[in-house]
Amino acid sequence: MILLAAAIHVAAEEALPQTWRVYVGTYTGGGSEGIYLADMNAETGALTLKGLAAATENPAFLAAHPAKAVIYAVGEMGGEGGTISAFSVDAATGMLTLLNRQSSGGGGPCHVAVSPQGNAVAVANYGGGSVSVLPVQEDGSLGAAHSFFQHAGSSVNAQRQEGPHAHAVNFDGPGRFLYVADLGLDQVKIYRFDGARGTIAENAPDHGQVTAGSGPRHVALEAAGRFAYVVNEMGSTVTVFSIAKNTGALAEVQSIGTLPADFTGDSTTAEIVLHPTGKYLYVSNRGHDSIAGYAVDAKSGKLTLIGHTPAGGKTPRNFNIDPAGKFLLAANQESGNVVVFAVDAGTGALSATGSSIAVDKPVCVIFTR
């Protein structure tokens, strides 16, 4: 069974594997050819590169099926040529074989997510400013998109927000809503998800709003469904929203910065991940080249800064936490390395383990068994 770290918490009584498989999505060209495979020791965090798992163009974001041995990858191309690919996983070796490839419905697909029911895959098209949902077939391959919504509008930054730029897709835990962060609109779009049909439809209300010019990029959803955490790329902030149970509506609770108060350089955020326990939240800063950590108040959802940890490289793009919550892996795009940090269970603080692997232009990390 495939386990996606962002969604699965390993119960204390559940036996851990000795090794996690780690898949790294990249920007291809130069020294990268596609998706790479590594093994991580579940106890020590030691990371060992196994090699190229699948040759494919610009697999900039990956997602694992919750039950099938299948991994999905966007093909981040410009124009209208974006794709989403399904790969089967060899149980013995972890290597990937292409099942099929479908159009993403727009240019620059940059994020992908699988529904909790396992019957649909959603993709955000950054260049096209749209969202598509594709059906999952019995073997894990993808059918042609059966839901598509084109976003419209703009916001205050004429260079970055001249039009819609869908940047992330996230299903809530029960699989009732799909949240789509749109950097160009300063909105998090809300769609109602039909778990039986695997399709999305317009919701009322249809979005949550962040401060103008913030540029929402990615979203982390609390497993209990009470709170959403939105990292704003341009504003270097996190907006905390409460979630209305019946409507999925977002109401702002807090906005907090991701950079030290005395930092004066250029920096943008990239990724946001909740710890599997829900006690801590982390954000990557590109420019400051750090991982910001926060303690999460269990009642209000509000954040308190723990501190900033150097990312161990340049331009930390994506990062992820293993399902057991012991280690955080940071993918440093410009320095070409994936660095392992230990997570202190009591404080949430990060410490470098000394383990890392070299992968050219790493931009996404996921864990599987």
N, C-alpha and C positions, 0 to 999 in steps of 0.2 A: 504494500500500500504506500502511496505517495503522501508525505506530510509536508505541508507548507508552513514554514516557521511563523509567518505573520498571523496565521489563523489558529494554530494548534498549540495547546498547552499540555505538556506531558504531566500526567498526574503523578503524585509522589509515589504511589504504589506500583506504577507501571515500570517494567524493566526497560532501561535505556539500551539502545544499541551501543556496541563498542565503537562504532564509527558512523558518523553522518556523511552522506554524500553531499557535496557542495557543487552547484552549477553556477558558472560565472558567464553572464552575458557581456558582450563587448561591442565596441565600434570596430568594424573590420577595416582592412587596409593596413599598410605598414606591417606590424608583427602579429596581427590578429587575424584569425580565419573564421571565427564563429563562437560557438559555445564550448567552454572548457569545463573539465571535471576535476575535482580535487576530493580527497578524503580528509576528514577532520576527526581526530581522536576525541571521543565524547567526554573523556575524563580530563585530558591535559590541554586540549585545544590545538595540538600540533597538527599543522596543515601540510598535506602532501599533494603536489600537483600530479595528476594522472595523465593529462594530455587533452587533446582536442576531442570533444564528445560528438560534435557535429559541425560540419562546415556549412555556414549559412551567412547571409549578408546582414550586417548591423542588427544582431539580436539584442537590442538595447534594453529590453525588459522581458522577464520570464515569469511564468506562473505554473505551478504544479496542480494537477487534478487531485481532488481530495480522496479519491478512491482508486482510480485507474493509474497504471504505470505510464503516464503520459505527461509531457511538458509542452507548454505553449510558449511561443516566442514571437514578438513583433519583429517585422522587418522594416526598420525606420528609414524609409526613403522619402525624398521630396516629391513634389508634383502630386499626381493622383495614384502613384504606383505602390502605395503602402500595402503590406501583407501581414497576415497572421498565420503561423505555421504550427502544426501539431507533430510532435516527435514521440515515438514509443521508446521506452526505457528498457534496455537489456538487463534483466534481473541479476545476472551474474557479474557483468562488467560495468554497468552504469552507462554504457555508450548509447547514443541516440540514433534512431533511424526515422527519417521523414515519413510520416503517414500521409499528409497532404498539406496543401497551402491554399489559402483563400484571400480574397481582397479584404482589406480592412475597411474599405468604404471611403477612405480619404487619405490625404497626404500626411506624411510624418507621424505614423502611429508610434506612440511613445510609452504606453502603459497597457497592461492586460491583467484581467482578473477572472477567476472561475467562480461561478455561483456555488453557494454551499450545497445545493442539491446536485451539483455536478453535471447539470444538463445544459449549461450555457456559458459562453465565454464573452466577456465584454472587452472592448478595446477603445482607448481614447486616441483620436487623431489630432495631434497638435497643429500641424499645418492646415488641415482641413477644418478645424474647429467643430468637430462632430464626434458622436459616439455611435458605435455599432455593437450589436449583440448577435452572436453566431450560435447555432445549435451544436451540441456535442453528440456525435453518433455513437453507436454501441461500442465500436473499437477505439473510441477516443478521438477519431478524426473529426474535422469540422465541416458542417454544411455552410451554404451561403448565408450571409446575414439575413435574419428575418425581422430585425428591429434596427432602425436608423433614425437618428435625430440630428439635424443640423442646427448648431447654435448660431445666434445672430447678435450683433451689438458691438460695443467697444467700451473703453474706459479712458482714464485721464492721461496715460502715458502714450504719446503719439507713436513712439518707436516700437514699443513692446505690446501695446494694447490697442492697435488699430482695428482689430477684429477679434473674433473668438479664437481661443487656443486651448482646447480641452487637453488637460495634462495628466489626469489620473482617473481611474475607475475603481470604486470600492463597493462591494456588496456588504450590507450589514449582516451580522451573525445569523439571524433567523432566515435571511434571504427574502426579505420583504421589500427592501429598497436598494436602489443603486445610486451612489453619490458620485458626482463627476466634478472634479475641481477644474475650473476654467480660468486660466491665468489672464486671458484677454478681457474677461468680463468682470473680474473681481467677484466672482460668484462660485458657489458650490451648488451645482444643479442637482435636483432631487427627482428621481424617477421611481415609479412604483414597479416592482418586479413581480411577475406572475410565475410563481415557483413551479406550477404544473406545466405551463406552456413554454417556460423559459424565455419569455419576452418582456420588454419594458414598455411602459406607457407614461404619459404625462401625469404629474402629481400636483396636488394643491395643498400647500404652496409648492412652487416649482424651484425655489432656490433659497440658499442662505447667502448673506452678503458680508464681505470683509471690507475693511477700510480701503477707500479708493487708492489705487496705485500700489497695493500690496502684492498682487500677483499670486493667487493661491496655486500651489504646485501639487502637493500630495496630501493625502488624508490618512489618519490612523483612527480606527473605530474601536471603542471599548467593547470587549466581548459581551458585556451585559446589555449593551445597546443604549446606555444612558448618555454617553458623551462622544463627540467627534473632535479630533484635533487636526487642525489644518495648518500646514507649514506654508508660509508666504515667501516665495522666492525673492521678490524684489524688495519687500519691506523687511526681510530678516526678522520675522516675527512668527509666533504661533498664536492662532486664534482658537480658543476653546469654545465649543458650542454644546449646549444641552440638546438632546434629541427628544421630540415628542413621540411617545410610544405609538400612537395610532396613526399619526399623519406623517411622521418622519421629519417634521419641521425642525429647523435649526435656529436656536436663540443664543446669541453671544453671551458668554459667561466671563471671559477674560481674554486679554491680548498681552503677550509677554515677549520680550526681545530674545534673540538667540545669540547675540554677541556680547562680549564684555563691554562695560560702560565706557572704558577708555580706548576702545578700538576705533581708529579713524581711517582705516584702509577700505578698499573695495571688497565686498563679499556678498555672495548670494547663498541662499539655502538650497538644499536638494532633497534630502530624504527625511522622513519622520517615521519612527517605529515605537510602538508600545512594547514594553517588556511583557512576556507571557503571563506574569503574575498580575499585570495591570498596575503595579506599584510605581513604575518608572517609565519615563518617556525620553527619547533621544532624537536629536536633530543634527544633520551634517551642515557645516558651514564651509563653502567653497571660497577661498580667498583668505579667510582666517585659518582655514584648513584644520578644523577641529570638529569634535563631536560634543555638542552641548547636552548635558543630562539634567533631568528634572524629576523631582519627587511629585507623585500624583496624590492629591487629597481624595481619599476614597468616597467621601460624602459629596463634596462640591464639584469634584473633577478638576479643581484649580491646580496650577503648577507652581512649584517653588524650585528655583535653580539650584542644582547640586554643584555644577562647575563645568569647566571646559577641558577636554582632553585632546592633545595633539593627535591628529589622525594617522600619523606615521607615514605620511606621504603628501602629495600635492593634489588638490581638488578632489576631496572625498565626495563622490557622486552618490551612489547607493550604499547602504549597509544593511545588515540583517542580524538577527539574534537567533541562535539555535533554539529548537522547540523546548529544550530543558531550561533555557534561560541562563546558561552558564557563560556563554561566549558571544561577543559581538564581532562580526567581520566587516571591516571597512574597505570598500573598493575605491582606491585612489586613482582616478582616471588619468591624470597627467603624469604621475610618477610611475604608473604601470605596476602597481602592487596591491595585493589584498592582505591586510594586516589583522591579526587576531588580538582581541582584548578580552580579558577576564572581567566578568561582571560580579561585583560584590553583592551577595544576596541581601545583606543587611542594610547597605547604604545606597546601592545603585552605582557606586563609583566604578570607573573603568581603569584598568591597568594593563599595559602592554605585556603580552606573554613572551615576546621575542620570536614568535612564529609568524611567517609570512610567505607568500608565493609571488612570483613574478608572472603577470599576465598583462599584455599590452592593451591599454585603453579599457579597463574593466568598468562596467557601468551598472551591473546588477548582480546580486548574490541571492540564491535561494538554497534551502536545505531540503533533503529528502532522506528517508531511511536507506 
